[in-house]
Amino acid sequence: MDEVDVRQKARAFVAKVDISNIQEDLSPYVAAANAKVKKDELGEGESGYTVTKPNGKHIITVNSLETDERQRFTICHEIAHIVLDLKSSHEEVPSWSYVKRHPNEIACDTFAAELLMPYQQWLPAVPKEEPSLELIQHMADLFGASFPAAASRFASLSDTPCAFVTMERGAVRYAARSTSLRQAGAWISPKSVIPAGSVAHRIRSSGSSTTDTGEVSQDVWFDNWEKGLDLWELSRHYARTDTTISLLWLDGEDLPEFEVDRFGARIEDDGGLPELTGELPWPGRSRRR
């Protein structure tokens, strides 16, 4: 099951539910999943789990010690496990971490984002202005989501060429790209080190939790990219977990045009056949022996 399949299943689930007040109340999702939510004090790094009773009722337990937005995301994540019928594979890895996370968990995160921030509500609510710290925080507050979740959702659904990058311990773990960036073949390699020259690299080097915005060259982030063009980078570093996130965006006019194949890989121009001149290239001076 790939990301497209997960998103389609999530949107089909959302379409059957009254989401008019979903920004405040997730109970329509819970009811549709034949579940019940309870809160309990769980261990550090444990956000929640689901137990299914013999009668088919699902009991979702969330960590009451975590923030409200984290609990909301956990509820949607656990609903994803139920709807997609995917086994839980937390394996002692924190829910915010992409390091060695099982594909089931990443798929459920994708599903959860669709539930927590439904695109049919998200798109008309996004202010028609340049991305900024204030804009992302506004959307996070509006949908009861964390700043990273809102930034990732913004990048995925934006008309502006942009990307959202999650980094841990100095390495890229995940990058969500807008449709226009994917079509242009813009690629950020997973597991690559945070690039020198980026805002993310600079603020992580400070060793403290901070947020900053700056202008950097596009080829700092994108692999095999044209030099001489710039983009904006809004980056935030969380020192306690050594996690860094960056929202990258650029003007559509500054997006290089490339031809890509059906896999999204850029097709390099090899010059093709030489231009016809009307002059025959043979016989030449050399002859076959």
ZADODO-496577 format. One record per residue (C-alpha): residue number from 1; residue in one letter; x, z, y. Coordinates in steps of 0.05 Angstrom, whole numbers. Layout:
<node num="NUM" residu="a" u="X" w="Z" v="Y"/>
...
//
This chain:
<node num="1" residu="m" u="0" w="0" v="0"/>
<node num="2" residu="d" u="34" w="-24" v="64"/>
<node num="3" residu="e" u="22" w="-2" v="136"/>
<node num="4" residu="v" u="-30" w="-56" v="149"/>
<node num="5" residu="d" u="-71" w="-35" v="88"/>
<node num="6" residu="v" u="-69" w="38" v="111"/>
<node num="7" residu="r" u="-92" w="21" v="181"/>
<node num="8" residu="q" u="-149" w="-22" v="155"/>
<node num="9" residu="k" u="-173" w="33" v="108"/>
<node num="10" residu="a" u="-169" w="84" v="165"/>
<node num="11" residu="r" u="-209" w="40" v="212"/>
<node num="12" residu="a" u="-261" w="27" v="158"/>
<node num="13" residu="f" u="-267" w="103" v="149"/>
<node num="14" residu="v" u="-273" w="115" v="224"/>
<node num="15" residu="a" u="-327" w="60" v="229"/>
<node num="16" residu="k" u="-373" w="101" v="185"/>
<node num="17" residu="v" u="-368" w="164" v="228"/>
<node num="18" residu="d" u="-397" w="185" v="295"/>
<node num="19" residu="i" u="-334" w="192" v="337"/>
<node num="20" residu="s" u="-368" w="202" v="404"/>
<node num="21" residu="n" u="-339" w="273" v="409"/>
<node num="22" residu="i" u="-280" w="266" v="362"/>
<node num="23" residu="q" u="-231" w="285" v="417"/>
<node num="24" residu="e" u="-260" w="355" v="415"/>
<node num="25" residu="d" u="-288" w="362" v="344"/>
<node num="26" residu="l" u="-260" w="333" v="279"/>
<node num="27" residu="s" u="-318" w="359" v="237"/>
<node num="28" residu="p" u="-349" w="289" v="227"/>
<node num="29" residu="y" u="-285" w="267" v="192"/>
<node num="30" residu="v" u="-283" w="331" v="151"/>
<node num="31" residu="a" u="-356" w="322" v="129"/>
<node num="32" residu="a" u="-345" w="248" v="112"/>
<node num="33" residu="a" u="-286" w="268" v="67"/>
<node num="34" residu="n" u="-329" w="321" v="31"/>
<node num="35" residu="a" u="-282" w="375" v="56"/>
<node num="36" residu="k" u="-280" w="442" v="89"/>
<node num="37" residu="v" u="-226" w="469" v="135"/>
<node num="38" residu="k" u="-198" w="539" v="135"/>
<node num="39" residu="k" u="-140" w="569" v="174"/>
<node num="40" residu="d" u="-86" w="614" v="147"/>
<node num="41" residu="e" u="-16" w="638" v="165"/>
<node num="42" residu="l" u="31" w="594" v="125"/>
<node num="43" residu="g" u="107" w="592" v="120"/>
<node num="44" residu="e" u="150" w="560" v="174"/>
<node num="45" residu="g" u="150" w="485" v="167"/>
<node num="46" residu="e" u="87" w="485" v="123"/>
<node num="47" residu="s" u="31" w="453" v="162"/>
<node num="48" residu="g" u="-23" w="451" v="110"/>
<node num="49" residu="y" u="-48" w="431" v="41"/>
<node num="50" residu="t" u="-111" w="412" v="4"/>
<node num="51" residu="v" u="-143" w="441" v="-59"/>
<node num="52" residu="t" u="-199" w="405" v="-95"/>
<node num="53" residu="k" u="-252" w="448" v="-130"/>
<node num="54" residu="p" u="-284" w="428" v="-196"/>
<node num="55" residu="n" u="-347" w="407" v="-159"/>
<node num="56" residu="g" u="-307" w="356" v="-119"/>
<node num="57" residu="k" u="-306" w="395" v="-54"/>
<node num="58" residu="h" u="-238" w="393" v="-18"/>
<node num="59" residu="i" u="-212" w="455" v="18"/>
<node num="60" residu="i" u="-162" w="437" v="72"/>
<node num="61" residu="t" u="-118" w="496" v="94"/>
<node num="62" residu="v" u="-80" w="490" v="159"/>
<node num="63" residu="n" u="-26" w="535" v="188"/>
<node num="64" residu="s" u="-58" w="578" v="242"/>
<node num="65" residu="l" u="10" w="594" v="271"/>
<node num="66" residu="e" u="21" w="521" v="293"/>
<node num="67" residu="t" u="-5" w="491" v="358"/>
<node num="68" residu="d" u="-76" w="464" v="363"/>
<node num="69" residu="e" u="-52" w="392" v="367"/>
<node num="70" residu="r" u="-8" w="402" v="305"/>
<node num="71" residu="q" u="-68" w="431" v="268"/>
<node num="72" residu="r" u="-112" w="373" v="288"/>
<node num="73" residu="f" u="-60" w="323" v="262"/>
<node num="74" residu="t" u="-53" w="363" v="197"/>
<node num="75" residu="i" u="-128" w="360" v="185"/>
<node num="76" residu="c" u="-128" w="284" v="194"/>
<node num="77" residu="h" u="-66" w="279" v="150"/>
<node num="78" residu="e" u="-99" w="318" v="94"/>
<node num="79" residu="i" u="-162" w="276" v="100"/>
<node num="80" residu="a" u="-117" w="215" v="90"/>
<node num="81" residu="h" u="-93" w="244" v="24"/>
<node num="82" residu="i" u="-165" w="251" v="2"/>
<node num="83" residu="v" u="-190" w="183" v="25"/>
<node num="84" residu="l" u="-129" w="144" v="2"/>
<node num="85" residu="d" u="-124" w="185" v="-62"/>
<node num="86" residu="l" u="-50" w="196" v="-51"/>
<node num="87" residu="k" u="-16" w="256" v="-81"/>
<node num="88" residu="s" u="19" w="304" v="-34"/>
<node num="89" residu="s" u="96" w="301" v="-36"/>
<node num="90" residu="h" u="120" w="349" v="17"/>
<node num="91" residu="e" u="181" w="372" v="-24"/>
<node num="92" residu="e" u="201" w="425" v="26"/>
<node num="93" residu="v" u="212" w="372" v="80"/>
<node num="94" residu="p" u="180" w="392" v="148"/>
<node num="95" residu="s" u="120" w="349" v="166"/>
<node num="96" residu="w" u="153" w="326" v="230"/>
<node num="97" residu="s" u="214" w="300" v="194"/>
<node num="98" residu="y" u="225" w="229" v="169"/>
<node num="99" residu="v" u="287" w="248" v="129"/>
<node num="100" residu="k" u="275" w="233" v="56"/>
<node num="101" residu="r" u="200" w="235" v="66"/>
<node num="102" residu="h" u="158" w="206" v="10"/>
<node num="103" residu="p" u="121" w="141" v="26"/>
<node num="104" residu="n" u="55" w="176" v="12"/>
<node num="105" residu="e" u="68" w="224" v="70"/>
<node num="106" residu="i" u="87" w="169" v="118"/>
<node num="107" residu="a" u="24" w="130" v="99"/>
<node num="108" residu="c" u="-19" w="191" v="111"/>
<node num="109" residu="d" u="14" w="200" v="180"/>
<node num="110" residu="t" u="-6" w="129" v="197"/>
<node num="111" residu="f" u="-77" w="141" v="173"/>
<node num="112" residu="a" u="-80" w="207" v="212"/>
<node num="113" residu="a" u="-59" w="173" v="278"/>
<node num="114" residu="e" u="-117" w="124" v="270"/>
<node num="115" residu="l" u="-166" w="182" v="261"/>
<node num="116" residu="l" u="-137" w="227" v="315"/>
<node num="117" residu="m" u="-132" w="171" v="367"/>
<node num="118" residu="p" u="-183" w="117" v="348"/>
<node num="119" residu="y" u="-163" w="51" v="379"/>
<node num="120" residu="q" u="-234" w="36" v="404"/>
<node num="121" residu="q" u="-230" w="99" v="447"/>
<node num="122" residu="w" u="-155" w="95" v="461"/>
<node num="123" residu="l" u="-152" w="25" v="491"/>
<node num="124" residu="p" u="-203" w="34" v="547"/>
<node num="125" residu="a" u="-175" w="103" v="563"/>
<node num="126" residu="v" u="-103" w="81" v="575"/>
<node num="127" residu="p" u="-88" w="76" v="650"/>
<node num="128" residu="k" u="-68" w="6" v="671"/>
<node num="129" residu="e" u="0" w="25" v="698"/>
<node num="130" residu="e" u="73" w="29" v="679"/>
<node num="131" residu="p" u="89" w="77" v="622"/>
<node num="132" residu="s" u="112" w="145" v="646"/>
<node num="133" residu="l" u="120" w="217" v="624"/>
<node num="134" residu="e" u="55" w="234" v="660"/>
<node num="135" residu="l" u="16" w="176" v="628"/>
<node num="136" residu="i" u="37" w="195" v="557"/>
<node num="137" residu="q" u="23" w="269" v="569"/>
<node num="138" residu="h" u="-45" w="250" v="597"/>
<node num="139" residu="m" u="-63" w="211" v="534"/>
<node num="140" residu="a" u="-36" w="268" v="490"/>
<node num="141" residu="d" u="-80" w="319" v="526"/>
<node num="142" residu="l" u="-140" w="273" v="525"/>
<node num="143" residu="f" u="-138" w="264" v="449"/>
<node num="144" residu="g" u="-111" w="332" v="430"/>
<node num="145" residu="a" u="-47" w="302" v="403"/>
<node num="146" residu="s" u="27" w="318" v="409"/>
<node num="147" residu="f" u="70" w="281" v="459"/>
<node num="148" residu="p" u="108" w="243" v="403"/>
<node num="149" residu="a" u="43" w="223" v="369"/>
<node num="150" residu="a" u="14" w="197" v="434"/>
<node num="151" residu="a" u="78" w="159" v="452"/>
<node num="152" residu="s" u="80" w="126" v="383"/>
<node num="153" residu="r" u="6" w="107" v="390"/>
<node num="154" residu="f" u="19" w="78" v="459"/>
<node num="155" residu="a" u="75" w="34" v="433"/>
<node num="156" residu="s" u="35" w="9" v="374"/>
<node num="157" residu="l" u="-26" w="-12" v="415"/>
<node num="158" residu="s" u="5" w="-32" v="481"/>
<node num="159" residu="d" u="1" w="-102" v="511"/>
<node num="160" residu="t" u="68" w="-85" v="544"/>
<node num="161" residu="p" u="130" w="-102" v="502"/>
<node num="162" residu="c" u="150" w="-32" v="480"/>
<node num="163" residu="a" u="175" w="10" v="422"/>
<node num="164" residu="f" u="175" w="83" v="402"/>
<node num="165" residu="v" u="236" w="109" v="366"/>
<node num="166" residu="t" u="243" w="174" v="327"/>
<node num="167" residu="m" u="314" w="200" v="316"/>
<node num="168" residu="e" u="339" w="260" v="277"/>
<node num="169" residu="r" u="409" w="290" v="274"/>
<node num="170" residu="g" u="436" w="231" v="314"/>
<node num="171" residu="a" u="406" w="175" v="272"/>
<node num="172" residu="v" u="346" w="129" v="279"/>
<node num="173" residu="r" u="291" w="146" v="229"/>
<node num="174" residu="y" u="231" w="105" v="251"/>
<node num="175" residu="a" u="212" w="54" v="303"/>
<node num="176" residu="a" u="141" w="32" v="321"/>
<node num="177" residu="r" u="138" w="-34" v="359"/>
<node num="178" residu="s" u="84" w="-68" v="399"/>
<node num="179" residu="t" u="57" w="-134" v="374"/>
<node num="180" residu="s" u="95" w="-173" v="427"/>
<node num="181" residu="l" u="161" w="-141" v="407"/>
<node num="182" residu="r" u="148" w="-155" v="333"/>
<node num="183" residu="q" u="132" w="-227" v="348"/>
<node num="184" residu="a" u="197" w="-234" v="387"/>
<node num="185" residu="g" u="236" w="-208" v="328"/>
<node num="186" residu="a" u="260" w="-145" v="364"/>
<node num="187" residu="w" u="291" w="-100" v="311"/>
<node num="188" residu="i" u="319" w="-30" v="312"/>
<node num="189" residu="s" u="355" w="-13" v="248"/>
<node num="190" residu="p" u="333" w="50" v="212"/>
<node num="191" residu="k" u="390" w="99" v="195"/>
<node num="192" residu="s" u="433" w="70" v="251"/>
<node num="193" residu="v" u="466" w="120" v="299"/>
<node num="194" residu="i" u="434" w="132" v="367"/>
<node num="195" residu="p" u="466" w="77" v="408"/>
<node num="196" residu="a" u="518" w="96" v="460"/>
<node num="197" residu="g" u="493" w="76" v="529"/>
<node num="198" residu="s" u="421" w="97" v="514"/>
<node num="199" residu="v" u="385" w="154" v="550"/>
<node num="200" residu="a" u="373" w="186" v="482"/>
<node num="201" residu="h" u="447" w="189" v="468"/>
<node num="202" residu="r" u="461" w="219" v="536"/>
<node num="203" residu="i" u="409" w="275" v="534"/>
<node num="204" residu="r" u="424" w="293" v="461"/>
<node num="205" residu="s" u="497" w="300" v="480"/>
<node num="206" residu="s" u="476" w="354" v="531"/>
<node num="207" residu="g" u="456" w="399" v="473"/>
<node num="208" residu="s" u="393" w="424" v="507"/>
<node num="209" residu="s" u="319" w="406" v="505"/>
<node num="210" residu="t" u="305" w="359" v="562"/>
<node num="211" residu="t" u="269" w="295" v="583"/>
<node num="212" residu="d" u="296" w="238" v="624"/>
<node num="213" residu="t" u="282" w="165" v="642"/>
<node num="214" residu="g" u="332" w="110" v="657"/>
<node num="215" residu="e" u="345" w="36" v="656"/>
<node num="216" residu="v" u="390" w="8" v="601"/>
<node num="217" residu="s" u="409" w="-59" v="573"/>
<node num="218" residu="q" u="361" w="-88" v="521"/>
<node num="219" residu="d" u="418" w="-103" v="473"/>
<node num="220" residu="v" u="436" w="-29" v="471"/>
<node num="221" residu="w" u="374" w="-18" v="428"/>
<node num="222" residu="f" u="356" w="-86" v="397"/>
<node num="223" residu="d" u="399" w="-116" v="343"/>
<node num="224" residu="n" u="431" w="-185" v="357"/>
<node num="225" residu="w" u="397" w="-188" v="424"/>
<node num="226" residu="e" u="411" w="-228" v="486"/>
<node num="227" residu="k" u="455" w="-193" v="537"/>
<node num="228" residu="g" u="441" w="-186" v="611"/>
<node num="229" residu="l" u="369" w="-162" v="608"/>
<node num="230" residu="d" u="346" w="-90" v="620"/>
<node num="231" residu="l" u="291" w="-44" v="595"/>
<node num="232" residu="w" u="265" w="25" v="613"/>
<node num="233" residu="e" u="275" w="84" v="567"/>
<node num="234" residu="l" u="237" w="150" v="570"/>
<node num="235" residu="s" u="271" w="199" v="523"/>
<node num="236" residu="r" u="259" w="271" v="502"/>
<node num="237" residu="h" u="305" w="315" v="461"/>
<node num="238" residu="y" u="283" w="376" v="420"/>
<node num="239" residu="a" u="346" w="417" v="411"/>
<node num="240" residu="r" u="318" w="466" v="359"/>
<node num="241" residu="t" u="303" w="412" v="309"/>
<node num="242" residu="d" u="356" w="362" v="334"/>
<node num="243" residu="t" u="301" w="311" v="342"/>
<node num="244" residu="t" u="301" w="258" v="396"/>
<node num="245" residu="i" u="246" w="208" v="415"/>
<node num="246" residu="s" u="249" w="148" v="461"/>
<node num="247" residu="l" u="195" w="103" v="489"/>
<node num="248" residu="l" u="224" w="35" v="508"/>
<node num="249" residu="w" u="189" w="-17" v="549"/>
<node num="250" residu="l" u="203" w="-79" v="590"/>
<node num="251" residu="d" u="167" w="-130" v="633"/>
<node num="252" residu="g" u="138" w="-188" v="592"/>
<node num="253" residu="e" u="177" w="-237" v="635"/>
<node num="254" residu="d" u="242" w="-203" v="612"/>
<node num="255" residu="l" u="226" w="-214" v="538"/>
<node num="256" residu="p" u="271" w="-269" v="508"/>
<node num="257" residu="e" u="234" w="-322" v="469"/>
<node num="258" residu="f" u="255" w="-330" v="397"/>
<node num="259" residu="e" u="225" w="-365" v="338"/>
<node num="260" residu="v" u="214" w="-319" v="279"/>
<node num="261" residu="d" u="196" w="-332" v="206"/>
<node num="262" residu="r" u="137" w="-303" v="168"/>
<node num="263" residu="f" u="177" w="-240" v="154"/>
<node num="264" residu="g" u="190" w="-227" v="228"/>
<node num="265" residu="a" u="264" w="-246" v="223"/>
<node num="266" residu="r" u="292" w="-288" v="279"/>
<node num="267" residu="i" u="308" w="-361" v="264"/>
<node num="268" residu="e" u="376" w="-378" v="292"/>
<node num="269" residu="d" u="385" w="-446" v="324"/>
<node num="270" residu="d" u="440" w="-482" v="287"/>
<node num="271" residu="g" u="438" w="-541" v="334"/>
<node num="272" residu="g" u="399" w="-585" v="286"/>
<node num="273" residu="l" u="415" w="-658" v="276"/>
<node num="274" residu="p" u="457" w="-693" v="329"/>
<node num="275" residu="e" u="419" w="-734" v="380"/>
<node num="276" residu="l" u="411" w="-807" v="362"/>
<node num="277" residu="t" u="452" w="-854" v="407"/>
<node num="278" residu="g" u="434" w="-922" v="377"/>
<node num="279" residu="e" u="506" w="-931" v="353"/>
<node num="280" residu="l" u="519" w="-933" v="278"/>
<node num="281" residu="p" u="572" w="-882" v="257"/>
<node num="282" residu="w" u="602" w="-928" v="204"/>
<node num="283" residu="p" u="645" w="-961" v="183"/>
<node num="284" residu="g" u="698" w="-912" v="205"/>
<node num="285" residu="r" u="772" w="-919" v="204"/>
<node num="286" residu="s" u="780" w="-881" v="139"/>
<node num="287" residu="r" u="758" w="-909" v="73"/>
<node num="288" residu="r" u="743" w="-879" v="6"/>
<node num="289" residu="r" u="799" w="-883" v="-44"/>
//
